[in-house]
Amino acid sequence: MRSVLSVSLPEKMAMELDVFAKETGRNKSDIVKESVWEYLWENRFRRMKKRLNPKAKAAGFITDDDVIKELFP
């Protein structure tokens, strides 16, 4: 099932979207869908990171690099 959403953009942003769509050969709807998807994913990631941060620090993981070093030795 799909849902239709009407979005009002400032003129400059709309023009930049038009140019980007033409340059990439993509339609504006797909670009906006991808942008919203990435925003929602990043928002979920930030919330999860904030929730897990105290547990990570208690386990000795202070920075993101500490976690990466543990996952990919």
PyRosetta script that sets phi, psi and omega in degrees:
from pyrosetta import init, pose_from_sequence

init()
pose = pose_from_sequence("MRSVLSVSLPEKMAMELDVFAKETGRNKSDIVKESVWEYLWENRFRRMKKRLNPKAKAAGFITDDDVIKELFP")
pose.set_psi(1, 141.9)
pose.set_omega(1, -179.9)
pose.set_phi(2, -116.3)
pose.set_psi(2, 155.4)
pose.set_omega(2, 176.3)
pose.set_phi(3, -126.5)
pose.set_psi(3, 135.8)
pose.set_omega(3, 179.7)
pose.set_phi(4, -94.7)
pose.set_psi(4, 133.9)
pose.set_omega(4, -179.4)
pose.set_phi(5, -127.7)
pose.set_psi(5, 129.8)
pose.set_omega(5, 176.8)
pose.set_phi(6, -101.5)
pose.set_psi(6, 128.7)
pose.set_omega(6, -176.8)
pose.set_phi(7, -123.4)
pose.set_psi(7, 134.0)
pose.set_omega(7, 176.1)
pose.set_phi(8, -100.7)
pose.set_psi(8, 123.6)
pose.set_omega(8, -179.3)
pose.set_phi(9, -113.0)
pose.set_psi(9, 148.6)
pose.set_omega(9, 171.2)
pose.set_phi(10, -59.6)
pose.set_psi(10, 149.6)
pose.set_omega(10, -174.4)
pose.set_phi(11, -54.2)
pose.set_psi(11, -44.7)
pose.set_omega(11, -178.3)
pose.set_phi(12, -62.9)
pose.set_psi(12, -43.2)
pose.set_omega(12, 179.5)
pose.set_phi(13, -64.8)
pose.set_psi(13, -40.5)
pose.set_omega(13, 178.5)
pose.set_phi(14, -62.9)
pose.set_psi(14, -40.4)
pose.set_omega(14, 178.9)
pose.set_phi(15, -65.8)
pose.set_psi(15, -42.2)
pose.set_omega(15, 178.7)
pose.set_phi(16, -64.1)
pose.set_psi(16, -38.3)
pose.set_omega(16, 177.2)
pose.set_phi(17, -64.2)
pose.set_psi(17, -43.1)
pose.set_omega(17, 177.1)
pose.set_phi(18, -58.4)
pose.set_psi(18, -47.4)
pose.set_omega(18, -178.7)
pose.set_phi(19, -63.3)
pose.set_psi(19, -45.5)
pose.set_omega(19, -179.3)
pose.set_phi(20, -61.9)
pose.set_psi(20, -42.3)
pose.set_omega(20, 178.9)
pose.set_phi(21, -61.2)
pose.set_psi(21, -44.2)
pose.set_omega(21, 179.2)
pose.set_phi(22, -65.8)
pose.set_psi(22, -42.3)
pose.set_omega(22, -179.0)
pose.set_phi(23, -64.2)
pose.set_psi(23, -34.9)
pose.set_omega(23, -175.4)
pose.set_phi(24, -97.8)
pose.set_psi(24, -8.3)
pose.set_omega(24, -179.4)
pose.set_phi(25, 70.8)
pose.set_psi(25, 23.3)
pose.set_omega(25, -179.6)
pose.set_phi(26, -110.9)
pose.set_psi(26, 160.8)
pose.set_omega(26, 176.5)
pose.set_phi(27, -91.0)
pose.set_psi(27, 157.1)
pose.set_omega(27, -174.8)
pose.set_phi(28, -63.0)
pose.set_psi(28, -36.2)
pose.set_omega(28, -179.7)
pose.set_phi(29, -60.5)
pose.set_psi(29, -44.7)
pose.set_omega(29, 179.2)
pose.set_phi(30, -64.8)
pose.set_psi(30, -38.4)
pose.set_omega(30, 178.7)
pose.set_phi(31, -64.4)
pose.set_psi(31, -44.5)
pose.set_omega(31, -180.0)
pose.set_phi(32, -66.3)
pose.set_psi(32, -41.7)
pose.set_omega(32, 178.1)
pose.set_phi(33, -59.8)
pose.set_psi(33, -45.1)
pose.set_omega(33, 179.1)
pose.set_phi(34, -63.2)
pose.set_psi(34, -40.6)
pose.set_omega(34, -179.8)
pose.set_phi(35, -64.1)
pose.set_psi(35, -43.4)
pose.set_omega(35, 179.2)
pose.set_phi(36, -65.7)
pose.set_psi(36, -43.3)
pose.set_omega(36, 179.1)
pose.set_phi(37, -58.5)
pose.set_psi(37, -46.5)
pose.set_omega(37, 179.5)
pose.set_phi(38, -63.9)
pose.set_psi(38, -40.7)
pose.set_omega(38, 178.6)
pose.set_phi(39, -61.5)
pose.set_psi(39, -46.5)
pose.set_omega(39, -178.9)
pose.set_phi(40, -64.8)
pose.set_psi(40, -40.2)
pose.set_omega(40, 178.8)
pose.set_phi(41, -63.1)
pose.set_psi(41, -47.8)
pose.set_omega(41, 180.0)
pose.set_phi(42, -62.9)
pose.set_psi(42, -36.9)
pose.set_omega(42, 178.1)
pose.set_phi(43, -64.5)
pose.set_psi(43, -45.0)
pose.set_omega(43, 177.0)
pose.set_phi(44, -61.5)
pose.set_psi(44, -41.9)
pose.set_omega(44, 179.8)
pose.set_phi(45, -61.7)
pose.set_psi(45, -46.2)
pose.set_omega(45, 179.8)
pose.set_phi(46, -61.7)
pose.set_psi(46, -41.3)
pose.set_omega(46, 179.2)
pose.set_phi(47, -64.4)
pose.set_psi(47, -42.4)
pose.set_omega(47, 179.7)
pose.set_phi(48, -65.1)
pose.set_psi(48, -43.9)
pose.set_omega(48, 179.9)
pose.set_phi(49, -60.5)
pose.set_psi(49, -42.2)
pose.set_omega(49, 179.5)
pose.set_phi(50, -63.6)
pose.set_psi(50, -39.5)
pose.set_omega(50, -179.1)
pose.set_phi(51, -69.8)
pose.set_psi(51, -37.0)
pose.set_omega(51, -176.2)
pose.set_phi(52, -88.7)
pose.set_psi(52, -13.6)
pose.set_omega(52, -176.2)
pose.set_phi(53, -53.5)
pose.set_psi(53, -47.2)
pose.set_omega(53, 179.7)
pose.set_phi(54, -60.8)
pose.set_psi(54, -39.1)
pose.set_omega(54, 179.3)
pose.set_phi(55, -67.3)
pose.set_psi(55, -39.6)
pose.set_omega(55, 179.5)
pose.set_phi(56, -64.5)
pose.set_psi(56, -44.0)
pose.set_omega(56, 179.6)
pose.set_phi(57, -63.4)
pose.set_psi(57, -39.3)
pose.set_omega(57, 178.6)
pose.set_phi(58, -64.1)
pose.set_psi(58, -28.2)
pose.set_omega(58, 178.9)
pose.set_phi(59, -87.9)
pose.set_psi(59, 0.6)
pose.set_omega(59, 176.3)
pose.set_phi(60, 96.6)
pose.set_psi(60, 7.8)
pose.set_omega(60, 177.5)
pose.set_phi(61, -94.3)
pose.set_psi(61, 106.7)
pose.set_omega(61, -175.5)
pose.set_phi(62, -95.0)
pose.set_psi(62, -41.2)
pose.set_omega(62, -177.5)
pose.set_phi(63, -118.8)
pose.set_psi(63, 166.9)
pose.set_omega(63, 174.5)
pose.set_phi(64, -60.1)
pose.set_psi(64, -35.5)
pose.set_omega(64, 178.9)
pose.set_phi(65, -62.1)
pose.set_psi(65, -35.2)
pose.set_omega(65, 177.1)
pose.set_phi(66, -60.9)
pose.set_psi(66, -41.8)
pose.set_omega(66, 179.8)
pose.set_phi(67, -67.3)
pose.set_psi(67, -44.5)
pose.set_omega(67, -178.9)
pose.set_phi(68, -62.8)
pose.set_psi(68, -42.0)
pose.set_omega(68, 178.7)
pose.set_phi(69, -62.2)
pose.set_psi(69, -35.9)
pose.set_omega(69, 178.8)
pose.set_phi(70, -70.7)
pose.set_psi(70, -39.2)
pose.set_omega(70, -177.6)
pose.set_phi(71, -77.0)
pose.set_psi(71, -33.1)
pose.set_omega(71, -176.8)
pose.set_phi(72, -129.1)
pose.set_psi(72, 74.0)
pose.set_omega(72, -176.5)
pose.set_phi(73, -66.5)
pose.dump_pdb("model.pdb")
